[in-house]
């Protein structure tokens, strides 16, 4: 019986490790695939704008359902407000430095959006992998994947239009993918025994960064490229995120 129990534990650990590797690979690879698409593929402005709008709609709902609502329960309203404003302030400051001080308008804002809100998101993804709830993991991973792909494609295209070499673009976005992978692994290992209140504050910071990126980068760029049709695309993204949330229970 002890041998059988040990074999069962070993099997479960291997399955869990495979799931962790698979989920992290898929989510992070979305950045590289998106960058390849934006660099080498033909990406019409209308398509780029509507893809960004879908991503924005998905993120808009995910912020409320997956980040802010649980945070109010676990950490209280005041802490939720404080860390959300902190995340928004940090992102806005970095975005300002990129656009105004460094004079970088070639996709830098979207790259900042992906990395600054992506690191806390992937920490949360790593934590969700601990529970082994396949549906919950699929819902969170799907939301991240849905946002990463078009943002990377749009950011890479803007970088190319601003004169960056293909090699530089791919190196930057590959570096971002590696960073987010490390964040997910760190969340799975380092936050295994951390309280829900602490994790929820990390989520709040990410939520603030997401909200700021939607207002300053994603939706303005989407409307500029996709015109009024992005209103419908935003609703589609929101519905897709709602479906993923229901899938996760």
Phi, psi and omega in degrees: 000318180296321178296316179297319179297319179295320178295321178297316178298318179296319179296316180297318180297320180292319178297317179298315179299319179295320179295318178300312180299316183295312183296313181297320180297315182296313183295315181287324180296336178301326178294316182291317178297317178298319179295320177297318179297312181292331183275314187252335183276168175269112184238093180301150182302319182296323179289317178300316181297317181287327175295319177296322179294320176299315178299319180295318178297319179295316180293324182301316179284321181299324179302316183285309188285320188260345184240301189283315180300311177297328181294321178299321180292315188271331187238349180094160186293316184296316179295322178299314179298314184298311183285333175293316177295325177297313179299318179295320180293317180296314180297314182299320179296315180294318179297321178296315179299318181295314186280318189263317185272317181271354179054044180247109179247007185265064176087358181296324180295317178293324177296318177296321179298315182295316186282316186291319176271341181287326180298307176297324178300316181286332170300315178296323178297317178299321178294318181296332179291340180295320185291333181077010176285102188299317182293319179295316179298316180298321180295312181293315180297321179296320178296317180294316179299318182298328181270325185294318187299304181290328179294319178294318179298315180293317180295318180295320179296318179296320178298318179295318180294334180274359174107001179290144179287156179301319180299315180297317181300311183292324178295318181296313183287330174293320176299320177296320178296319178296317180301316181290327176296316178299321179297318180295318179294319179297320178298321181291326185266309189278332184259015183301322184250013181280146183293157179296328180295320179293316179297322181294329177290324174298318178298321180297317178301315178298319180299317178298318178295320179298312181301315180295320181292325177297318184287322187260336186240304193289301185292318176300318180292322179297315181293322180299323185264329186252356180059207189290344179296340182294341176298318178291318181297323177298317178296322178297316178299319179297317180295319178298317179294323177296319177297319178295322179294319177294325177296322180283349178078000000 
